[in-house]
Amino acid sequence: MKITWRSEALSLILILAMFAMSAITWPIAPDSIPIHWDITGQADGFGGKFEGLLLTPLMTVGIYLMLLFIPRIDPKRANYDKFAGVYRIIRTIMVVFMAALHGVIIASIHGVDINVGTAVMVMAGIMLAVLGNYFGKLKPTWFVGIRTPWTLTSDLSWKKTHQLGGKIFVVFGILMALAGIIGQDWFFYVIFGLFFAAIMFLVFYSYIVWKSDPERGNGLKKS
């Protein structure tokens, strides 16, 4: 999978912007910064300047480098070339989400009146929905996608599970964003419970499709 500076420009710019925002904010930041919020937007976890201003950018760098590196060690690494454009979009979406999260934290430090819990829930929901839109274009790999013993040993199971999974992620992403806007704990827990049940169903579904595939097992022999 070929990586170019041009293809990674947006992600790199966003990462640099995160560190720049932290540097600008450092002198005025308090010694105790909220770093975690409950569903209602109330801060329930605090850290120093390092955790509040540098932890998210550093985590973003780690996630980004991991996503760049894993195709090199994936036994099915040849398949990444088949969805290189989609994989680039996935990397970018992850960086955009982390940058937006960091922006919310920075904004709150600068005194902007923002419900962080709502913002994070809405952003996470949007990210989930956008990622789900690309699930059907993923090819079998050991690190990216819905990986079960059955999707990894049946191209048919992989294809159908990701097609259905993509729709589920889109729906629950929208519902998660809605839960953030509504701001009711019970609604969030209902959505979370249903999403967990849907994931369990996808695992079972991948087995059912695998069992009906006469070519199952061939995925172990393919790159």
MDAnalysis code that builds the backbone (N, CA, C; Angstrom):
import MDAnalysis as mda
import numpy as np

u = mda.Universe.empty(669, n_residues=223, atom_resindex=np.repeat(np.arange(223), 3), trajectory=True)
u.add_TopologyAttr("name", ["N", "CA", "C"] * 223)
u.add_TopologyAttr("resid", np.arange(1, 224))
u.add_TopologyAttr("resname", ["MET", "LYS", "ILE", "THR", "TRP", "ARG", "SER", "GLU", "ALA", "LEU", "SER", "LEU", "ILE", "LEU", "ILE", "LEU", "ALA", "MET", "PHE", "ALA", "MET", "SER", "ALA", "ILE", "THR", "TRP", "PRO", "ILE", "ALA", "PRO", "ASP", "SER", "ILE", "PRO", "ILE", "HIS", "TRP", "ASP", "ILE", "THR", "GLY", "GLN", "ALA", "ASP", "GLY", "PHE", "GLY", "GLY", "LYS", "PHE", "GLU", "GLY", "LEU", "LEU", "LEU", "THR", "PRO", "LEU", "MET", "THR", "VAL", "GLY", "ILE", "TYR", "LEU", "MET", "LEU", "LEU", "PHE", "ILE", "PRO", "ARG", "ILE", "ASP", "PRO", "LYS", "ARG", "ALA", "ASN", "TYR", "ASP", "LYS", "PHE", "ALA", "GLY", "VAL", "TYR", "ARG", "ILE", "ILE", "ARG", "THR", "ILE", "MET", "VAL", "VAL", "PHE", "MET", "ALA", "ALA", "LEU", "HIS", "GLY", "VAL", "ILE", "ILE", "ALA", "SER", "ILE", "HIS", "GLY", "VAL", "ASP", "ILE", "ASN", "VAL", "GLY", "THR", "ALA", "VAL", "MET", "VAL", "MET", "ALA", "GLY", "ILE", "MET", "LEU", "ALA", "VAL", "LEU", "GLY", "ASN", "TYR", "PHE", "GLY", "LYS", "LEU", "LYS", "PRO", "THR", "TRP", "PHE", "VAL", "GLY", "ILE", "ARG", "THR", "PRO", "TRP", "THR", "LEU", "THR", "SER", "ASP", "LEU", "SER", "TRP", "LYS", "LYS", "THR", "HIS", "GLN", "LEU", "GLY", "GLY", "LYS", "ILE", "PHE", "VAL", "VAL", "PHE", "GLY", "ILE", "LEU", "MET", "ALA", "LEU", "ALA", "GLY", "ILE", "ILE", "GLY", "GLN", "ASP", "TRP", "PHE", "PHE", "TYR", "VAL", "ILE", "PHE", "GLY", "LEU", "PHE", "PHE", "ALA", "ALA", "ILE", "MET", "PHE", "LEU", "VAL", "PHE", "TYR", "SER", "TYR", "ILE", "VAL", "TRP", "LYS", "SER", "ASP", "PRO", "GLU", "ARG", "GLY", "ASN", "GLY", "LEU", "LYS", "LYS", "SER"])
u.atoms.positions = np.array([
    [0.846, -1.192, 0.000],
    [0.000, 0.000, 0.000],
    [0.880, 1.240, 0.000],
    [0.712, 2.075, -1.013],
    [1.555, 3.247, -1.173],
    [1.032, 4.417, -0.343],
    [1.954, 5.023, 0.417],
    [1.624, 6.188, 1.238],
    [2.387, 7.400, 0.689],
    [1.669, 8.488, 0.438],
    [2.306, 9.703, -0.056],
    [1.994, 10.863, 0.879],
    [2.866, 11.874, 0.862],
    [2.639, 13.054, 1.690],
    [1.334, 13.751, 1.293],
    [1.028, 13.745, 0.007],
    [-0.185, 14.412, -0.455],
    [-1.428, 13.731, 0.102],
    [-1.431, 12.406, 0.094],
    [-2.603, 11.676, 0.578],
    [-2.795, 11.825, 2.077],
    [-1.710, 12.101, 2.792],
    [-1.776, 12.208, 4.252],
    [-1.787, 13.659, 4.732],
    [-1.875, 14.611, 3.813],
    [-1.732, 16.027, 4.159],
    [-2.738, 16.473, 5.213],
    [-4.012, 16.146, 5.032],
    [-5.038, 16.602, 5.965],
    [-4.790, 16.058, 7.369],
    [-4.479, 14.774, 7.468],
    [-4.230, 14.173, 8.779],
    [-3.030, 14.826, 9.451],
    [-1.958, 15.039, 8.706],
    [-0.755, 15.640, 9.276],
    [-1.001, 17.084, 9.709],
    [-1.749, 17.825, 8.909],
    [-2.064, 19.217, 9.255],
    [-2.891, 19.271, 10.535],
    [-3.860, 18.381, 10.656],
    [-4.706, 18.357, 11.847],
    [-3.898, 17.999, 13.092],
    [-2.990, 17.045, 12.965],
    [-2.156, 16.659, 14.110],
    [-1.272, 17.823, 14.540],
    [-0.657, 18.499, 13.577],
    [0.168, 19.667, 13.900],
    [-0.685, 20.764, 14.531],
    [-1.901, 20.942, 14.038],
    [-2.797, 21.962, 14.595],
    [-3.148, 21.647, 16.041],
    [-3.295, 20.375, 16.367],
    [-3.604, 19.988, 17.738],
    [-2.480, 20.399, 18.691],
    [-1.249, 20.121, 18.291],
    [-0.115, 20.514, 19.131],
    [0.023, 22.036, 19.196],
    [-0.275, 22.714, 18.085],
    [-0.211, 24.176, 18.071],
    [-1.238, 24.769, 19.026],
    [-2.468, 24.242, 19.008],
    [-3.501, 24.719, 19.921],
    [-3.098, 24.504, 21.378],
    [-2.469, 23.366, 21.643],
    [-2.023, 23.081, 23.003],
    [-0.942, 24.061, 23.441],
    [-0.007, 24.360, 22.536],
    [1.079, 25.293, 22.867],
    [0.532, 26.691, 23.144],
    [-0.437, 27.121, 22.345],
    [-1.024, 28.447, 22.523],
    [-1.812, 28.524, 23.827],
    [-2.471, 27.426, 24.172],
    [-3.341, 27.406, 25.348],
    [-2.579, 27.165, 26.641],
    [-1.405, 26.575, 26.570],
    [-0.641, 26.178, 27.763],
    [-0.495, 27.305, 28.787],
    [-0.088, 28.517, 28.402],
    [0.141, 29.571, 29.411],
    [-1.107, 29.967, 30.196],
    [-2.294, 29.830, 29.585],
    [-3.507, 30.284, 30.261],
    [-4.303, 29.133, 30.859],
    [-3.869, 27.919, 30.631],
    [-4.611, 26.755, 31.115],
    [-4.467, 26.619, 32.622],
    [-5.542, 26.233, 33.309],
    [-5.456, 25.998, 34.755],
    [-4.672, 24.728, 35.049],
    [-4.271, 24.565, 36.297],
    [-3.498, 23.378, 36.668],
    [-4.356, 22.113, 36.668],
    [-5.672, 22.281, 36.824],
    [-6.590, 21.144, 36.801],
    [-7.546, 21.316, 35.618],
    [-7.482, 20.368, 34.682],
    [-8.261, 20.467, 33.451],
    [-9.192, 19.264, 33.337],
    [-10.478, 19.485, 33.047],
    [-11.391, 18.355, 32.832],
    [-10.943, 17.520, 31.631],
    [-10.870, 16.221, 31.825],
    [-10.465, 15.332, 30.729],
    [-11.483, 14.222, 30.493],
    [-12.532, 14.192, 31.307],
    [-13.582, 13.189, 31.117],
    [-14.905, 13.769, 31.591],
    [-15.978, 13.443, 30.837],
    [-17.306, 13.961, 31.155],
    [-18.318, 12.831, 31.130],
    [-19.354, 12.954, 31.964],
    [-20.411, 11.953, 31.924],
    [-21.399, 12.291, 30.809],
    [-22.433, 11.491, 30.695],
    [-23.375, 11.643, 29.588],
    [-24.101, 12.980, 29.633],
    [-24.214, 13.571, 30.836],
    [-24.911, 14.848, 30.976],
    [-24.003, 16.038, 30.707],
    [-22.712, 15.773, 30.468],
    [-21.787, 16.860, 30.197],
    [-21.064, 17.370, 31.419],
    [-21.275, 16.707, 32.558],
    [-20.605, 17.126, 33.779],
    [-19.222, 16.484, 33.861],
    [-18.220, 17.310, 34.152],
    [-16.857, 16.789, 34.262],
    [-16.744, 15.866, 35.467],
    [-16.227, 14.668, 35.250],
    [-16.044, 13.731, 36.354],
    [-14.632, 13.154, 36.384],
    [-13.734, 13.775, 35.648],
    [-12.331, 13.369, 35.663],
    [-11.450, 14.553, 35.319],
    [-10.369, 14.728, 36.070],
    [-9.500, 15.885, 35.873],
    [-8.041, 15.448, 35.783],
    [-7.240, 16.262, 35.111],
    [-5.812, 15.999, 35.000],
    [-5.050, 17.304, 34.954],
    [-3.744, 17.201, 34.948],
    [-2.901, 18.386, 34.862],
    [-2.807, 18.887, 33.429],
    [-1.904, 19.821, 33.191],
    [-1.756, 20.385, 31.848],
    [-1.325, 19.332, 30.832],
    [-0.474, 18.415, 31.270],
    [-0.018, 17.388, 30.329],
    [-1.198, 16.546, 29.843],
    [-2.004, 16.043, 30.793],
    [-3.141, 15.207, 30.398],
    [-4.159, 16.012, 29.605],
    [-4.419, 17.239, 30.030],
    [-5.452, 18.037, 29.394],
    [-5.084, 18.566, 28.023],
    [-3.790, 18.851, 27.815],
    [-3.380, 19.503, 26.575],
    [-2.569, 18.615, 25.636],
    [-1.924, 17.596, 26.165],
    [-1.041, 16.799, 25.309],
    [-1.479, 15.347, 25.140],
    [-2.305, 14.852, 26.048],
    [-2.662, 13.432, 25.975],
    [-3.414, 13.102, 24.687],
    [-4.409, 13.919, 24.335],
    [-5.183, 13.641, 23.124],
    [-4.334, 13.734, 21.861],
    [-3.507, 14.791, 21.685],
    [-2.638, 14.823, 20.496],
    [-1.688, 13.633, 20.424],
    [-1.119, 13.239, 21.566],
    [-0.192, 12.108, 21.568],
    [-0.923, 10.802, 21.249],
    [-2.128, 10.646, 21.783],
    [-2.923, 9.468, 21.445],
    [-3.245, 9.444, 19.953],
    [-3.511, 10.613, 19.386],
    [-3.817, 10.704, 17.954],
    [-2.625, 10.262, 17.120],
    [-1.445, 10.708, 17.498],
    [-0.231, 10.290, 16.800],
    [-0.071, 8.774, 16.879],
    [-0.306, 8.211, 18.075],
    [-0.181, 6.768, 18.245],
    [-1.168, 5.997, 17.380],
    [-2.436, 6.438, 17.360],
    [-3.460, 5.776, 16.549],
    [-3.124, 5.881, 15.067],
    [-2.701, 7.071, 14.657],
    [-2.383, 7.306, 13.252],
    [-1.204, 6.434, 12.788],
    [-0.151, 6.394, 13.583],
    [1.016, 5.580, 13.224],
    [0.666, 4.095, 13.227],
    [-0.181, 3.689, 14.163],
    [-0.600, 2.285, 14.204],
    [-1.349, 1.911, 12.935],
    [-2.257, 2.802, 12.485],
    [-3.021, 2.525, 11.271],
    [-2.120, 2.485, 10.035],
    [-1.051, 3.270, 10.050],
    [-0.093, 3.220, 8.940],
    [0.744, 1.951, 8.971],
    [1.007, 1.432, 10.166],
    [1.940, 0.319, 10.324],
    [1.290, -1.047, 10.147],
    [0.051, -1.212, 10.608],
    [-0.524, -2.562, 10.655],
    [-0.618, -3.269, 9.302],
    [-0.784, -2.545, 8.166],
    [-0.792, -3.291, 6.901],
    [0.511, -4.026, 6.628],
    [1.607, -3.555, 7.206],
    [2.911, -4.181, 6.962],
    [3.038, -5.539, 7.644],
    [2.271, -5.754, 8.711],
    [2.399, -7.012, 9.444],
    [1.160, -7.899, 9.280],
    [0.192, -7.434, 8.509],
    [-1.033, -8.205, 8.287],
    [-0.760, -9.329, 7.292],
    [-1.066, -10.589, 7.649],
    [-0.888, -11.690, 6.691],
    [-1.653, -11.479, 5.388],
    [-2.717, -10.683, 5.437],
    [-3.488, -10.379, 4.239],
    [-3.167, -8.969, 3.734],
    [-1.918, -8.551, 3.879],
    [-1.555, -7.166, 3.555],
    [-1.807, -6.799, 2.094],
    [-1.783, -7.769, 1.202],
    [-2.025, -7.472, -0.212],
    [-3.421, -6.913, -0.434],
    [-4.361, -7.262, 0.442],
    [-5.730, -6.793, 0.278],
    [-5.894, -5.300, 0.548],
    [-4.955, -4.705, 1.283],
    [-5.069, -3.273, 1.585],
    [-5.009, -2.435, 0.307],
    [-4.296, -2.933, -0.701],
    [-4.239, -2.198, -1.969],
    [-5.610, -2.151, -2.648],
    [-6.470, -3.107, -2.335],
    [-7.778, -3.174, -2.968],
    [-8.764, -2.163, -2.389],
    [-8.458, -1.648, -1.191],
    [-9.325, -0.604, -0.626],
    [-8.478, 0.509, -0.007],
    [-7.375, 0.829, -0.701],
    [-6.437, 1.826, -0.188],
    [-7.114, 3.180, 0.031],
    [-7.981, 3.568, -0.913],
    [-8.669, 4.847, -0.777],
    [-9.577, 4.880, 0.441],
    [-10.309, 3.805, 0.656],
    [-11.200, 3.717, 1.817],
    [-10.390, 3.691, 3.109],
    [-9.270, 2.968, 3.100],
    [-8.437, 2.900, 4.304],
    [-7.856, 4.269, 4.641],
    [-7.519, 5.050, 3.629],
    [-7.049, 6.413, 3.854],
    [-8.159, 7.263, 4.474],
    [-9.380, 7.078, 3.996],
    [-10.513, 7.812, 4.559],
    [-10.723, 7.430, 6.016],
    [-10.582, 6.151, 6.339],
    [-10.738, 5.697, 7.722],
    [-9.692, 6.359, 8.615],
    [-8.432, 6.391, 8.157],
    [-7.379, 7.054, 8.947],
    [-7.729, 8.516, 9.169],
    [-8.178, 9.167, 8.110],
    [-8.495, 10.598, 8.202],
    [-9.663, 10.841, 9.148],
    [-10.681, 9.990, 9.077],
    [-11.841, 10.141, 9.955],
    [-11.423, 10.028, 11.414],
    [-10.560, 9.089, 11.723],
    [-10.101, 8.927, 13.094],
    [-9.361, 10.172, 13.579],
    [-8.508, 10.720, 12.728],
    [-7.766, 11.924, 13.108],
    [-8.706, 13.117, 13.253],
    [-9.663, 13.236, 12.345],
    [-10.632, 14.335, 12.416],
    [-11.412, 14.265, 13.728],
    [-11.839, 13.059, 14.109],
    [-12.575, 12.909, 15.366],
    [-11.725, 13.330, 16.558],
    [-10.490, 12.859, 16.606],
    [-9.609, 13.195, 17.727],
    [-9.301, 14.691, 17.754],
    [-9.129, 15.291, 16.572],
    [-8.862, 16.725, 16.504],
    [-10.082, 17.521, 16.979],
    [-11.273, 17.070, 16.596],
    [-12.498, 17.735, 17.040],
    [-12.658, 17.621, 18.547],
    [-12.355, 16.439, 19.087],
    [-12.411, 16.240, 20.536],
    [-11.441, 17.183, 21.247],
    [-10.246, 17.274, 20.717],
    [-9.253, 18.164, 21.306],
    [-9.707, 19.623, 21.207],
    [-10.326, 19.961, 20.081],
    [-10.830, 21.318, 19.906],
    [-11.883, 21.669, 20.939],
    [-12.738, 20.703, 21.275],
    [-13.763, 20.928, 22.296],
    [-13.112, 21.193, 23.650],
    [-12.088, 20.396, 23.972],
    [-11.376, 20.585, 25.246],
    [-10.720, 21.960, 25.290],
    [-10.062, 22.345, 24.203],
    [-9.405, 23.648, 24.140],
    [-10.432, 24.772, 24.270],
    [-11.557, 24.622, 23.586],
    [-12.599, 25.645, 23.645],
    [-13.116, 25.815, 25.061],
    [-13.285, 24.709, 25.782],
    [-13.787, 24.799, 27.160],
    [-12.773, 25.499, 28.058],
    [-11.491, 25.289, 27.809],
    [-10.458, 25.966, 28.594],
    [-10.496, 27.464, 28.347],
    [-10.812, 27.853, 27.117],
    [-10.887, 29.279, 26.762],
    [-12.217, 29.909, 27.177],
    [-13.017, 29.162, 27.900],
    [-14.242, 29.729, 28.444],
    [-15.455, 29.665, 27.549],
    [-15.375, 28.924, 26.458],
    [-16.527, 28.775, 25.581],
    [-17.573, 27.905, 26.265],
    [-18.809, 28.375, 26.305],
    [-19.892, 27.636, 26.945],
    [-20.336, 26.508, 26.027],
    [-19.881, 25.307, 26.322],
    [-20.175, 24.164, 25.470],
    [-20.436, 22.938, 26.331],
    [-21.456, 22.195, 25.989],
    [-21.750, 20.949, 26.679],
    [-20.858, 19.869, 26.070],
    [-19.786, 19.568, 26.756],
    [-18.783, 18.651, 26.205],
    [-19.367, 17.255, 26.008],
    [-20.190, 16.804, 26.975],
    [-20.794, 15.483, 26.841],
    [-21.627, 15.364, 25.581],
    [-22.432, 16.384, 25.312],
    [-23.250, 16.387, 24.099],
    [-22.380, 16.408, 22.849],
    [-21.360, 17.268, 22.865],
    [-20.482, 17.399, 21.696],
    [-19.776, 16.090, 21.383],
    [-19.268, 15.424, 22.409],
    [-18.536, 14.172, 22.203],
    [-19.467, 13.082, 21.692],
    [-20.669, 12.988, 22.267],
    [-21.619, 11.981, 21.822],
    [-22.022, 12.197, 20.368],
    [-22.286, 13.448, 20.010],
    [-22.683, 13.756, 18.638],
    [-21.546, 13.436, 17.667],
    [-20.324, 13.843, 18.043],
    [-19.174, 13.584, 17.172],
    [-18.907, 12.087, 17.026],
    [-19.021, 11.347, 18.134],
    [-18.802, 9.899, 18.080],
    [-19.860, 9.234, 17.215],
    [-21.103, 9.702, 17.331],
    [-22.170, 9.140, 16.512],
    [-21.949, 9.396, 15.033],
    [-21.546, 10.617, 14.713],
    [-21.272, 10.945, 13.309],
    [-20.131, 10.097, 12.772],
    [-19.077, 9.931, 13.584],
    [-17.939, 9.114, 13.155],
    [-18.380, 7.676, 12.892],
    [-19.196, 7.129, 13.788],
    [-19.677, 5.758, 13.634],
    [-20.492, 5.607, 12.353],
    [-21.357, 6.584, 12.088],
    [-22.199, 6.530, 10.899],
    [-21.374, 6.633, 9.620],
    [-20.393, 7.521, 9.619],
    [-19.546, 7.691, 8.435],
    [-18.712, 6.439, 8.188],
    [-18.126, 5.879, 9.243],
    [-17.339, 4.659, 9.089],
    [-18.209, 3.519, 8.559],
    [-19.422, 3.407, 9.089],
    [-20.316, 2.354, 8.638],
    [-20.615, 2.437, 7.156],
    [-20.617, 3.640, 6.621],
    [-20.896, 3.841, 5.206],
    [-19.840, 3.193, 4.310],
    [-18.645, 2.947, 4.869],
    [-17.548, 2.372, 4.074],
    [-17.297, 0.892, 4.372],
    [-18.041, 0.318, 5.299],
    [-17.786, -1.069, 5.683],
    [-17.902, -2.031, 4.507],
    [-18.874, -1.799, 3.641],
    [-19.087, -2.706, 2.531],
    [-17.948, -2.736, 1.528],
    [-17.033, -1.753, 1.606],
    [-15.922, -1.679, 0.668],
    [-14.629, -2.277, 1.231],
    [-14.676, -2.718, 2.490],
    [-13.488, -3.313, 3.098],
    [-13.247, -4.717, 2.550],
    [-11.986, -5.067, 2.403],
    [-11.605, -6.407, 1.988],
    [-11.043, -7.159, 3.197],
    [-11.035, -8.499, 3.126],
    [-10.603, -9.282, 4.287],
    [-9.188, -8.947, 4.752],
    [-9.076, -8.581, 6.015],
    [-7.788, -8.356, 6.665],
    [-7.894, -8.875, 8.096],
    [-6.753, -8.979, 8.767],
    [-6.767, -9.466, 10.139],
    [-6.885, -8.339, 11.164],
    [-6.852, -7.087, 10.715],
    [-6.853, -5.970, 11.663],
    [-7.982, -4.970, 11.456],
    [-8.529, -4.879, 10.263],
    [-9.518, -3.847, 9.953],
    [-10.841, -4.494, 9.571],
    [-11.911, -4.103, 10.240],
    [-13.225, -4.625, 9.908],
    [-13.783, -5.521, 11.000],
    [-14.848, -6.237, 10.675],
    [-15.513, -7.153, 11.609],
    [-14.834, -8.507, 11.472],
    [-13.958, -8.810, 12.391],
    [-13.104, -9.991, 12.279],
    [-13.599, -11.084, 13.221],
    [-14.155, -12.103, 12.639],
    [-14.547, -13.296, 13.383],
    [-13.864, -14.483, 12.709],
    [-13.837, -15.636, 13.357],
    [-13.245, -16.806, 12.691],
    [-13.906, -17.115, 11.359],
    [-15.163, -16.678, 11.206],
    [-15.927, -17.033, 9.997],
    [-15.758, -16.000, 8.885],
    [-15.666, -14.720, 9.238],
    [-15.418, -13.724, 8.191],
    [-13.998, -13.859, 7.649],
    [-13.082, -14.347, 8.489],
    [-11.692, -14.475, 8.054],
    [-11.445, -15.736, 7.230],
    [-12.407, -16.635, 7.208],
    [-12.220, -17.871, 6.431],
    [-13.297, -18.050, 5.366],
    [-14.026, -16.976, 5.085],
    [-15.045, -17.035, 4.033],
    [-15.227, -15.645, 3.459],
    [-14.903, -15.498, 2.188],
    [-15.088, -14.202, 1.544],
    [-16.562, -13.809, 1.521],
    [-17.441, -14.797, 1.380],
    [-18.874, -14.512, 1.365],
    [-19.333, -13.995, 2.726],
    [-18.867, -14.644, 3.789],
    [-19.224, -14.203, 5.135],
    [-18.689, -12.805, 5.397],
    [-17.462, -12.543, 4.966],
    [-16.889, -11.202, 5.138],
    [-17.747, -10.156, 4.426],
    [-18.085, -10.429, 3.172],
    [-18.830, -9.463, 2.363],
    [-20.211, -9.173, 2.948],
    [-20.962, -10.216, 3.241],
    [-22.332, -10.018, 3.715],
    [-22.357, -9.442, 5.135],
    [-21.444, -9.881, 5.976],
    [-21.401, -9.361, 7.345],
    [-21.065, -7.878, 7.357],
    [-20.164, -7.461, 6.476],
    [-19.797, -6.040, 6.432],
    [-20.881, -5.189, 5.768],
    [-21.586, -5.764, 4.822],
    [-22.703, -5.023, 4.228],
    [-23.783, -4.754, 5.270],
    [-24.131, -5.785, 6.038],
    [-25.133, -5.619, 7.090],
    [-24.573, -4.766, 8.231],
    [-23.326, -5.043, 8.597],
    [-22.708, -4.283, 9.687],
    [-22.614, -2.803, 9.383],
    [-22.342, -2.465, 8.138],
    [-22.270, -1.060, 7.757],
    [-23.593, -0.351, 7.988],
    [-24.689, -1.014, 7.617],
    [-26.015, -0.423, 7.828],
    [-26.306, -0.253, 9.322],
    [-25.912, -1.249, 10.108],
    [-26.129, -1.178, 11.557],
    [-25.334, -0.035, 12.161],
    [-24.094, 0.135, 11.738],
    [-23.261, 1.210, 12.269],
    [-23.824, 2.576, 11.900],
    [-24.338, 2.710, 10.694],
    [-24.931, 3.986, 10.278],
    [-26.140, 4.317, 11.149],
    [-27.022, 3.340, 11.321],
    [-28.237, 3.566, 12.109],
    [-27.894, 3.919, 13.552],
    [-27.014, 3.133, 14.162],
    [-26.692, 3.383, 15.568],
    [-25.817, 4.621, 15.742],
    [-25.070, 4.978, 14.718],
    [-24.323, 6.233, 14.783],
    [-25.270, 7.419, 14.860],
    [-26.301, 7.380, 14.032],
    [-27.316, 8.443, 14.046],
    [-28.041, 8.468, 15.391],
    [-28.386, 7.290, 15.907],
    [-29.071, 7.217, 17.196],
    [-28.174, 7.707, 18.330],
    [-26.874, 7.424, 18.250],
    [-25.953, 7.895, 19.277],
    [-25.860, 9.420, 19.273],
    [-25.797, 9.998, 18.068],
    [-25.771, 11.458, 17.969],
    [-27.059, 12.038, 18.543],
    [-28.174, 11.377, 18.258],
    [-29.461, 11.825, 18.789],
    [-29.488, 11.712, 20.311],
    [-28.903, 10.640, 20.841],
    [-28.838, 10.471, 22.293],
    [-28.043, 11.597, 22.935],
    [-26.976, 12.032, 22.272],
    [-26.191, 13.143, 22.808],
    [-26.991, 14.429, 22.837],
    [-27.786, 14.659, 21.799],
    [-28.595, 15.876, 21.730],
    [-29.709, 15.851, 22.778],
    [-30.359, 14.697, 22.933],
    [-31.439, 14.576, 23.917],
    [-30.894, 14.695, 25.335],
    [-29.730, 14.068, 25.574],
    [-29.079, 14.199, 26.872],
    [-29.723, 13.423, 28.000],
    [-30.470, 12.373, 27.672],
    [-31.101, 11.547, 28.696],
    [-30.297, 10.261, 28.898],
    [-29.910, 9.996, 30.159],
    [-29.110, 8.816, 30.445],
    [-29.783, 7.538, 29.963],
    [-31.087, 7.406, 30.232],
    [-31.780, 6.158, 29.918],
    [-31.757, 5.887, 28.419],
    [-31.863, 6.949, 27.611],
    [-31.864, 6.776, 26.166],
    [-30.501, 6.274, 25.680],
    [-29.444, 6.832, 26.245],
    [-28.099, 6.397, 25.875],
    [-27.906, 4.926, 26.215],
    [-28.333, 4.514, 27.412],
    [-28.126, 3.127, 27.822],
    [-28.961, 2.164, 26.973],
    [-30.134, 2.590, 26.575],
    [-30.953, 1.763, 25.680],
    [-30.246, 1.583, 24.340],
    [-29.730, 2.694, 23.795],
    [-29.024, 2.634, 22.515],
    [-27.783, 1.766, 22.628],
    [-27.038, 1.937, 23.722],
    [-25.818, 1.152, 23.922],
    [-26.152, -0.335, 24.028],
    [-27.220, -0.659, 24.780],
    [-27.615, -2.055, 24.926],
    [-28.031, -2.676, 23.601],
    [-28.800, -1.932, 22.815],
    [-29.227, -2.431, 21.508],
    [-28.039, -2.592, 20.559],
    [-27.087, -1.669, 20.636],
    [-25.900, -1.748, 19.782],
    [-25.073, -2.982, 20.131],
    [-24.919, -3.246, 21.425],
    [-24.183, -4.438, 21.856],
    [-24.876, -5.701, 21.350],
    [-26.208, -5.720, 21.445],
    [-26.975, -6.873, 20.950],
    [-26.798, -7.025, 19.442],
    [-26.753, -5.890, 18.715],
    [-26.569, -5.935, 17.261],
    [-25.194, -6.495, 16.898],
    [-24.175, -6.134, 17.683],
    [-22.824, -6.660, 17.432],
    [-22.802, -8.168, 17.640],
    [-23.455, -8.631, 18.703],
    [-23.526, -10.070, 18.953],
    [-24.254, -10.788, 17.815],
    [-25.307, -10.146, 17.301],
    [-26.032, -10.725, 16.172],
    [-25.140, -10.822, 14.946],
    [-24.298, -9.793, 14.708],
    [-23.393, -9.827, 13.559],
    [-22.417, -10.996, 13.648],
    [-21.942, -11.279, 14.847],
    [-21.045, -12.420, 15.038],
    [-21.766, -13.711, 14.656],
    [-22.999, -13.862, 15.155],
    [-23.801, -15.051, 14.830],
    [-24.107, -15.100, 13.335],
    [-24.422, -13.940, 12.756],
    [-24.737, -13.859, 11.325],
    [-23.534, -14.280, 10.478],
    [-22.347, -13.873, 10.902],
    [-21.142, -14.243, 10.142],
    [-20.963, -15.761, 10.120],
    [-21.349, -16.427, 11.212],
    [-21.270, -17.892, 11.263],
    [-22.298, -18.530, 10.324],
    [-23.530, -17.995, 10.339],
    [-24.593, -18.549, 9.494],
    [-24.208, -18.452, 8.017],
    [-23.684, -17.300, 7.607],
    [-23.268, -17.130, 6.209],
    [-22.101, -18.050, 5.897],
    [-21.143, -18.146, 6.818],
    [-19.978, -19.025, 6.636],
    [-20.425, -20.472, 6.421],
    [-21.404, -20.894, 7.206],
    [-21.867, -22.277, 7.122],
    [-22.517, -22.571, 5.778],
    [-23.095, -21.536, 5.154],
    [-23.767, -21.726, 3.861],
    [-22.825, -21.540, 2.675],
    [-21.579, -21.184, 2.944],
    [-20.621, -20.911, 1.867],
    [-19.880, -22.190, 1.483],
    [-20.060, -22.710, 0.282],
    [-19.361, -23.936, -0.130],
    [-17.860, -23.744, -0.272],
    [-17.412, -22.488, -0.362],
    [-15.993, -22.211, -0.514],
    [-15.360, -21.764, 0.797],
    [-16.055, -21.951, 1.911],
    [-15.498, -21.533, 3.198],
    [-14.173, -22.247, 3.469],
    [-13.286, -21.547, 4.113],
    [-11.963, -22.089, 4.387],
    [-10.921, -21.625, 3.391],
    [-11.363, -21.214, 2.204],
    [-10.417, -20.756, 1.193],
    [-9.763, -19.446, 1.593],
    [-10.435, -18.689, 2.488],
    [-9.859, -17.410, 2.920],
    [-8.534, -17.577, 3.598],
    [-8.290, -18.771, 4.196],
    [-7.020, -19.018, 4.850],
    [-5.880, -19.124, 3.855],
    [-6.217, -19.448, 2.613],
    [-5.185, -19.646, 1.604],
    [-4.919, -18.412, 0.767],
    [-5.793, -17.381, 0.941],
    [-5.666, -16.192, 0.116],
    [-4.892, -15.115, 0.857],
    [-4.201, -14.273, 0.099],
    [-3.458, -13.187, 0.712],
    [-4.399, -12.055, 1.042],
])
